[in-house]
Amino acid sequence: MRILFLTPQYPYPPHKGTTLRNYNLIVGLAARHEIDLLSFADASPAASPLDRLCRRIATTPIPHRPNWRRALDTILSPWPDMGLRLWSSPFQHQLGAWLNDGAYDVIQVEGLELARYALILPRCSDREGSGPLIVFDDHNAEYLLQKRMAAAEVAAHGWNAGAVYSSIQWRKLRSFERRVCRQSDRVVCVSEADAIALQQIDPNLKAHVIPNGVDTDFYQREKVMPLDLPPHSLVFTGTMDFRPNVDALLWFAQAVLPLIKQQLPDVHLYIVGQRPHARLDVLRADPSITITGAVDDTRPYITAADVYIIPLRMGGGTRLKLLEALSLQAPVVSSTLGAEGFEVRSGEQLVLADEPADFAQSIEEVIADRTRARSLGTAGRSFAVQHYDWRSIVPKFEEVYKR
């Protein structure tokens, strides 16, 4: 088949959720199909494996809206912020040019930021079965993500700017997401929880669940030279200007870490990831916390951790960080939400805890019992290899195309 991928960021290097999913889908599909890639980038992408995987590649500059424009749009525009973020005349022009000179079998729209482009494409069913199949890959049930953010902000801080923003956005997103799903020929989501959330806004919708995956060869403990971290090291990895990650680390540092220190005074938390938000600056004064900023490779931190933590309290979709940690055989303690969408069992592949005292106690117990820690790591690795290797996930998309 000839497949056109529309992606919100150029998917190389694959360093976070969206780019990881897009890059690995292209790698898997390019082995059997012809791929064109249209994406956003402020500069011409450097040479990468995508050059040989794709028949042709084009990028257009990322649109930039000033904060005053975003604030005004929040109040006045019927479109949600995500529907405005990547709306671009150059991108529309390039898309139109390729549609005119290419007979595509599938056009795959990656994520809600690009969903307005799906709305300007006629459905395959509207053309009596001719023309490309429009596949919308919904990385999160975005309306639910913003609804959860609003509730979490109100509970923690009252009606601050973040709570007001998310409260407005989730209502706009609910209508927008429903419209996009109805316009697409196929809708894909990453978890059963997201499929249920989409069916709540459109009971007639049939969403195909295709989870995120992990490169289990790359995320293999034996291939990593771990860092020499001190005993009782806790590690979290992620993009550190992402609101759910910021909220998670502030909660953990303020509510959980002091409880752990009562039993393990030398415990040390490593917050690893690019673009640390200014809200995290309050943690820099704590000598038991290190904020690394961007690193070339997160794997050495993960493999060196006594416990890998995922203390998320808001969010949607599924967390690729969990699959990476499990594949690297790291002992994981996570909130229930942090593991949402994966069929894991607490006490088998990881430990789940939600209250501060329970989270702290779970970490202490894993650190104290290294045999149990190794057992969790072994089971986690087996779980990731068996169910979430990209080589078993990519064929699920081909089944969706055939239907």
Backbone torsions as a table, in degrees:
resi	resn	phi	psi	omega
1	MET	NA	156.8	171.1
2	ARG	-100.6	120.9	-174.1
3	ILE	-122.4	129.9	174.8
4	LEU	-103.9	119.9	176.3
5	PHE	-97.0	128.2	170.4
6	LEU	-108.8	116.6	-176.1
7	THR	-124.4	146.4	-176.4
8	PRO	-75.0	-25.1	173.8
9	GLN	-133.6	150.1	175.6
10	TYR	-60.9	122.7	-168.0
11	PRO	-82.9	43.1	172.4
12	TYR	-157.5	133.5	-0.1
13	PRO	-72.8	150.0	-178.6
14	PRO	-80.5	87.2	-170.0
15	HIS	-113.1	-3.9	176.7
16	LYS	-154.9	-179.2	-167.1
17	GLY	-46.0	-60.4	-175.0
18	THR	-64.6	-46.8	-178.7
19	THR	-67.6	-34.3	176.8
20	LEU	-62.8	-45.7	-179.5
21	ARG	-65.2	-48.5	-176.5
22	ASN	-64.2	-45.2	-179.1
23	TYR	-61.0	-46.9	-176.4
24	ASN	-70.4	-31.4	174.0
25	LEU	-65.8	-43.1	179.0
26	ILE	-64.2	-43.4	178.1
27	VAL	-56.2	-47.6	-177.0
28	GLY	-69.6	-42.0	-176.5
29	LEU	-75.3	-30.7	-177.9
30	ALA	-65.1	-18.9	178.5
31	ALA	-67.4	-23.8	-174.8
32	ARG	-128.2	-7.7	-174.9
33	HIS	-137.4	168.3	180.0
34	GLU	-99.5	123.2	-171.6
35	ILE	-113.9	130.8	164.8
36	ASP	-110.1	143.8	-176.3
37	LEU	-126.8	122.1	173.5
38	LEU	-118.3	124.4	-171.4
39	SER	-147.6	-176.6	178.8
40	PHE	-113.1	139.3	174.2
41	ALA	-164.0	138.6	-179.9
42	ASP	-76.2	-21.6	178.0
43	ALA	-132.3	159.8	178.2
44	SER	-60.9	126.9	-178.1
45	PRO	-62.3	144.1	175.4
46	ALA	-70.2	163.9	177.5
47	ALA	-55.8	138.0	-177.6
48	SER	-154.0	170.3	176.2
49	PRO	-58.9	-22.0	179.1
50	LEU	-62.1	-25.9	-179.1
51	ASP	-61.9	-34.3	179.2
52	ARG	-93.8	-19.9	-179.1
53	LEU	-80.0	-29.8	-174.8
54	CYS	-106.2	145.4	176.3
55	ARG	-67.5	-43.7	175.6
56	ARG	-151.8	153.0	-176.7
57	ILE	-134.7	137.6	172.5
58	ALA	-139.6	143.9	174.9
59	THR	-129.9	151.2	173.7
60	THR	-125.3	157.4	-177.1
61	PRO	-62.1	147.5	176.8
62	ILE	-70.6	125.7	177.7
63	PRO	-66.4	144.9	179.4
64	HIS	-125.0	124.2	176.5
65	ARG	-111.2	130.5	176.4
66	PRO	-67.0	160.0	-177.6
67	ASN	-59.8	-35.7	179.5
68	TRP	-64.8	-34.7	179.0
69	ARG	-68.6	-41.6	177.9
70	ARG	-62.3	-42.6	179.8
71	ALA	-62.4	-43.3	179.2
72	LEU	-64.9	-43.0	178.8
73	ASP	-63.2	-35.0	178.6
74	THR	-59.0	-35.8	-178.0
75	ILE	-86.3	-42.2	-167.2
76	LEU	-102.5	-29.6	-172.7
77	SER	-81.9	139.8	173.9
78	PRO	-72.7	-18.0	-179.4
79	TRP	-81.3	142.5	171.2
80	PRO	-69.5	162.6	-179.8
81	ASP	-54.6	-40.4	-179.0
82	MET	-66.1	-25.5	177.8
83	GLY	-79.8	-15.8	-179.5
84	LEU	-100.2	-23.5	-167.7
85	ARG	-58.6	-41.6	-175.0
86	LEU	-120.2	25.5	176.6
87	TRP	-79.8	120.6	-166.4
88	SER	-146.7	129.1	176.4
89	SER	-63.4	-44.3	177.4
90	PRO	-59.9	-38.0	179.1
91	PHE	-66.1	-43.7	177.8
92	GLN	-59.9	-42.6	-179.0
93	HIS	-63.2	-45.1	-179.5
94	GLN	-65.9	-40.1	177.4
95	LEU	-61.1	-45.8	179.6
96	GLY	-61.9	-39.7	179.8
97	ALA	-63.1	-43.4	-179.2
98	TRP	-69.9	-35.4	177.9
99	LEU	-66.2	-32.6	-179.5
100	ASN	-72.3	-32.4	-176.1
101	ASP	-110.4	7.9	-179.6
102	GLY	-134.2	132.5	177.6
103	ALA	-95.5	93.3	-176.7
104	TYR	-87.1	145.5	172.1
105	ASP	-87.1	-34.2	-177.3
106	VAL	-139.0	136.1	166.1
107	ILE	-116.3	116.8	-175.6
108	GLN	-105.6	116.9	-177.8
109	VAL	-98.9	116.0	-172.3
110	GLU	-97.4	98.4	172.8
111	GLY	93.5	159.4	-172.7
112	LEU	-71.5	-22.4	178.4
113	GLU	-62.5	-24.8	179.5
114	LEU	-103.0	5.3	-170.0
115	ALA	-66.5	-25.6	178.7
116	ARG	-62.8	-26.1	177.2
117	TYR	-71.4	-29.8	175.1
118	ALA	-66.2	-31.6	-178.4
119	LEU	-69.7	-22.0	179.7
120	ILE	-95.2	2.6	177.7
121	LEU	-100.9	128.8	176.8
122	PRO	-68.3	139.6	179.7
123	ARG	-65.6	149.6	176.2
124	CYS	-56.3	-41.3	-177.7
125	SER	-66.0	-25.3	178.6
126	ASP	-77.0	-11.7	-179.4
127	ARG	-112.3	27.8	176.8
128	GLU	54.8	41.3	174.4
129	GLY	87.3	-5.1	179.5
130	SER	-94.7	164.7	178.4
131	GLY	83.4	174.9	-173.8
132	PRO	-72.5	150.4	172.4
133	LEU	-80.0	128.5	179.6
134	ILE	-93.3	114.0	-179.1
135	VAL	-111.8	120.3	178.5
136	PHE	-102.9	114.5	179.2
137	ASP	-96.4	99.5	-174.0
138	ASP	-88.3	101.6	-172.6
139	HIS	-65.6	-29.4	173.1
140	ASN	-141.3	154.2	162.9
141	ALA	-76.3	89.7	-164.8
142	GLU	-65.3	-34.3	179.2
143	TYR	-62.8	-37.5	179.4
144	LEU	-69.3	-38.2	177.6
145	LEU	-58.9	-47.9	-179.2
146	GLN	-70.3	-32.7	176.5
147	LYS	-64.1	-42.5	177.9
148	ARG	-66.0	-40.0	178.6
149	MET	-61.2	-43.1	-180.0
150	ALA	-61.0	-46.0	-179.0
151	ALA	-63.9	-40.9	-179.0
152	ALA	-67.8	-39.7	178.9
153	GLU	-64.9	-43.9	-179.8
154	VAL	-63.2	-43.0	-179.7
155	ALA	-64.0	-37.3	-175.1
156	ALA	-87.5	-38.7	-169.8
157	HIS	-131.2	0.9	-175.0
158	GLY	79.6	-164.6	-175.5
159	TRP	-83.1	77.3	175.6
160	ASN	-90.3	-176.6	-176.9
161	ALA	-60.9	-39.6	179.8
162	GLY	-63.9	-39.7	179.7
163	ALA	-66.2	-42.4	179.0
164	VAL	-63.9	-45.9	179.7
165	TYR	-57.9	-51.2	-176.9
166	SER	-66.4	-34.1	178.7
167	SER	-64.6	-40.3	176.3
168	ILE	-69.2	-43.9	-173.8
169	GLN	-65.9	-41.6	-173.7
170	TRP	-66.3	-29.8	178.0
171	ARG	-71.5	-40.7	175.4
172	LYS	-66.5	-40.6	-178.0
173	LEU	-65.2	-36.4	-179.7
174	ARG	-57.8	-47.0	179.3
175	SER	-68.1	-43.5	-178.5
176	PHE	-64.3	-46.3	-177.8
177	GLU	-64.9	-39.5	177.5
178	ARG	-62.5	-43.8	-179.2
179	ARG	-62.9	-43.1	-179.7
180	VAL	-64.7	-43.5	179.9
181	CYS	-62.3	-38.8	179.6
182	ARG	-69.7	-30.7	-178.2
183	GLN	-78.2	-24.7	-176.1
184	SER	-83.7	149.6	176.9
185	ASP	-75.0	-34.3	177.5
186	ARG	-136.4	140.3	175.2
187	VAL	-119.9	128.1	178.4
188	VAL	-115.9	138.1	172.6
189	CYS	-133.7	168.9	-167.8
190	VAL	-95.6	-8.4	-178.4
191	SER	-153.0	159.3	175.6
192	GLU	-62.4	-36.0	179.0
193	ALA	-61.2	-41.1	177.8
194	ASP	-69.0	-37.1	177.4
195	ALA	-61.1	-42.3	177.9
196	ILE	-64.4	-41.1	179.3
197	ALA	-62.5	-38.9	178.8
198	LEU	-70.4	-36.5	178.5
199	GLN	-69.1	-22.3	176.1
200	GLN	-69.6	-27.6	177.3
201	ILE	-95.4	-13.8	174.7
202	ASP	-151.7	93.5	-176.4
203	PRO	-59.4	-20.7	-178.9
204	ASN	-86.9	-4.5	-175.5
205	LEU	-75.4	135.7	171.0
206	LYS	-110.2	107.1	179.4
207	ALA	-100.3	135.7	178.1
208	HIS	-92.7	125.3	-177.8
209	VAL	-89.9	114.8	174.9
210	ILE	-129.3	106.9	-170.9
211	PRO	-72.2	168.0	168.3
212	ASN	-68.3	160.7	-178.5
213	GLY	-131.8	-171.9	-179.4
214	VAL	-147.2	144.1	174.3
215	ASP	-81.3	94.6	-172.9
216	THR	-71.6	-15.8	173.4
217	ASP	-75.7	-43.3	179.7
218	PHE	-70.1	-43.3	178.9
219	TYR	-91.2	70.5	-179.1
220	GLN	-128.4	123.4	-172.4
221	ARG	-55.0	-38.8	-175.5
222	GLU	-66.4	-17.9	-178.2
223	LYS	-95.8	5.1	-174.5
224	VAL	-116.8	136.1	171.8
225	MET	-92.9	103.5	-173.9
226	PRO	-69.7	154.4	174.4
227	LEU	-72.9	159.4	176.1
228	ASP	-93.4	75.0	178.7
229	LEU	-81.1	153.0	179.4
230	PRO	-67.8	162.6	177.2
231	PRO	-57.2	152.9	176.6
232	HIS	63.9	44.1	179.7
233	SER	-93.5	132.6	175.5
234	LEU	-111.5	140.2	-176.1
235	VAL	-130.5	137.1	169.9
236	PHE	-128.5	136.2	176.5
237	THR	-124.0	146.9	178.3
238	GLY	163.3	170.8	174.5
239	THR	-75.1	118.3	-164.4
240	MET	-94.2	14.5	165.5
241	ASP	-110.8	9.8	177.4
242	PHE	-83.5	123.8	-170.3
243	ARG	-53.7	-44.8	178.6
244	PRO	-60.6	-36.0	178.2
245	ASN	-69.0	-42.2	178.6
246	VAL	-61.4	-48.0	178.8
247	ASP	-59.0	-42.6	-177.6
248	ALA	-61.3	-44.8	-176.0
249	LEU	-74.0	-35.1	176.1
250	LEU	-64.7	-44.0	178.1
251	TRP	-62.1	-46.5	-177.6
252	PHE	-63.2	-45.6	-176.8
253	ALA	-66.4	-32.6	-175.2
254	GLN	-93.0	-30.4	-174.2
255	ALA	-108.2	-29.1	-173.3
256	VAL	-105.5	-47.3	-175.1
257	LEU	-56.7	-41.8	177.6
258	PRO	-59.7	-32.8	178.0
259	LEU	-69.0	-39.4	179.1
260	ILE	-65.7	-39.1	-178.5
261	LYS	-60.8	-26.0	178.5
262	GLN	-64.2	-32.0	179.7
263	GLN	-100.5	-31.8	-177.4
264	LEU	-129.8	83.4	-174.7
265	PRO	-60.8	-24.1	-177.6
266	ASP	-95.4	12.8	178.6
267	VAL	-59.3	143.6	-178.7
268	HIS	-136.5	132.1	-179.5
269	LEU	-104.6	128.0	175.8
270	TYR	-109.8	118.7	176.9
271	ILE	-102.3	109.7	-168.3
272	VAL	-115.5	117.6	176.6
273	GLY	163.3	159.7	-174.7
274	GLN	-74.1	157.3	173.2
275	ARG	52.4	58.8	176.9
276	PRO	-58.6	130.2	-178.1
277	HIS	-72.4	152.1	-179.7
278	ALA	-60.9	-25.5	178.8
279	ARG	-63.6	-22.1	179.0
280	LEU	-82.5	-7.8	-177.1
281	ASP	-60.1	-28.5	-179.7
282	VAL	-61.4	-22.3	-178.5
283	LEU	-83.5	-14.9	-173.9
284	ARG	-67.6	-23.6	-179.8
285	ALA	-75.8	-13.4	-179.2
286	ASP	-83.9	117.4	-178.4
287	PRO	-67.3	-13.2	179.0
288	SER	-90.3	6.7	-178.7
289	ILE	-127.3	131.2	173.8
290	THR	-118.9	125.2	174.3
291	ILE	-104.6	109.9	-170.5
292	THR	-82.2	-26.3	-166.8
293	GLY	73.5	-161.6	-177.6
294	ALA	-66.4	140.6	174.6
295	VAL	-128.4	155.5	-179.0
296	ASP	-66.7	-31.9	-173.7
297	ASP	-152.1	122.3	-180.0
298	THR	-82.0	-16.2	-173.2
299	ARG	-59.9	-41.0	178.7
300	PRO	-60.5	-34.6	176.7
301	TYR	-67.8	-43.9	-176.8
302	ILE	-64.2	-44.0	-177.9
303	THR	-71.5	-22.7	-179.9
304	ALA	-87.3	-10.4	-174.8
305	ALA	-72.4	138.4	168.1
306	ASP	-69.0	-37.0	174.9
307	VAL	-144.3	133.8	171.9
308	TYR	-96.1	126.9	-173.7
309	ILE	-110.4	145.5	173.6
310	ILE	-135.0	80.3	-174.7
311	PRO	-90.0	42.2	-175.7
312	LEU	-69.6	140.1	177.5
313	ARG	-119.9	-9.1	177.2
314	MET	-143.8	155.5	178.6
315	GLY	143.3	-178.1	179.1
316	GLY	-153.7	-177.0	-179.2
317	GLY	65.6	-145.1	177.3
318	THR	-133.3	157.2	-174.3
319	ARG	-100.1	113.2	175.8
320	LEU	-63.0	-28.9	179.6
321	LYS	-59.4	-33.3	178.9
322	LEU	-66.4	-44.5	179.4
323	LEU	-63.2	-38.7	178.9
324	GLU	-63.7	-44.2	-179.8
325	ALA	-66.1	-42.7	178.9
326	LEU	-63.9	-42.7	-179.5
327	SER	-63.2	-31.0	178.9
328	LEU	-87.6	7.2	176.6
329	GLN	63.3	31.6	175.9
330	ALA	-81.2	137.8	171.8
331	PRO	-68.4	125.3	-172.7
332	VAL	-114.6	132.6	166.3
333	VAL	-117.5	122.5	-172.8
334	SER	-134.5	154.6	166.2
335	SER	-70.8	162.4	177.1
336	THR	-59.9	-41.7	179.8
337	LEU	-65.0	-35.0	-179.8
338	GLY	-62.5	-24.8	179.8
339	ALA	-108.2	10.0	-177.9
340	GLU	-59.4	138.7	177.9
341	GLY	94.8	-11.3	178.2
342	PHE	-111.8	138.9	-176.9
343	GLU	-85.3	59.5	178.2
344	VAL	-94.3	159.7	177.1
345	ARG	-123.3	128.9	179.3
346	SER	-62.1	131.6	-177.9
347	GLY	95.2	-12.0	178.4
348	GLU	-105.6	-68.4	-179.4
349	GLN	-95.2	-17.8	-177.0
350	LEU	-165.1	-178.8	174.9
351	VAL	-121.8	131.8	179.0
352	LEU	-105.0	136.9	177.3
353	ALA	-155.3	145.8	-176.8
354	ASP	-123.1	-34.4	179.7
355	GLU	-84.5	149.6	-177.3
356	PRO	-52.9	-46.6	-178.5
357	ALA	-64.6	-39.9	179.8
358	ASP	-68.4	-39.7	-179.9
359	PHE	-63.7	-45.9	-179.7
360	ALA	-63.0	-44.6	-178.5
361	GLN	-64.7	-39.9	179.6
362	SER	-61.6	-42.5	178.1
363	ILE	-63.4	-45.7	-179.8
364	GLU	-60.0	-40.6	-178.2
365	GLU	-69.0	-39.3	178.6
366	VAL	-66.4	-41.5	179.0
367	ILE	-65.1	-38.4	-176.5
368	ALA	-71.8	-29.7	-174.8
369	ASP	-114.3	90.1	-176.1
370	ARG	-70.6	-27.1	175.0
371	THR	-63.5	-42.8	177.4
372	ARG	-65.5	-39.8	178.7
373	ALA	-59.2	-44.1	178.8
374	ARG	-66.4	-36.1	178.7
375	SER	-65.0	-43.0	176.0
376	LEU	-60.5	-43.2	-179.2
377	GLY	-63.4	-42.5	179.5
378	THR	-64.4	-44.5	179.7
379	ALA	-66.6	-37.3	178.9
380	GLY	-64.1	-42.8	178.3
381	ARG	-61.8	-46.6	179.6
382	SER	-60.2	-40.9	179.4
383	PHE	-62.8	-45.6	-178.9
384	ALA	-64.9	-44.2	-179.0
385	VAL	-64.5	-42.1	-174.5
386	GLN	-71.6	-36.8	-169.7
387	HIS	-113.9	-21.4	-167.1
388	TYR	-130.5	15.5	172.4
389	ASP	-68.2	136.9	-177.2
390	TRP	-57.5	-28.3	-178.5
391	ARG	-65.7	-22.5	176.6
392	SER	-95.8	-13.1	-177.7
393	ILE	-90.4	-40.1	-176.7
394	VAL	-56.6	-42.7	178.7
395	PRO	-59.4	-22.1	177.5
396	LYS	-65.4	-34.1	175.4
397	PHE	-66.6	-40.1	179.1
398	GLU	-61.9	-34.3	175.8
399	GLU	-65.3	-40.3	177.9
400	VAL	-62.7	-41.1	178.8
401	TYR	-62.8	-40.0	-177.3
402	LYS	-65.8	-35.7	-179.6
403	ARG	-66.6	NA	NA
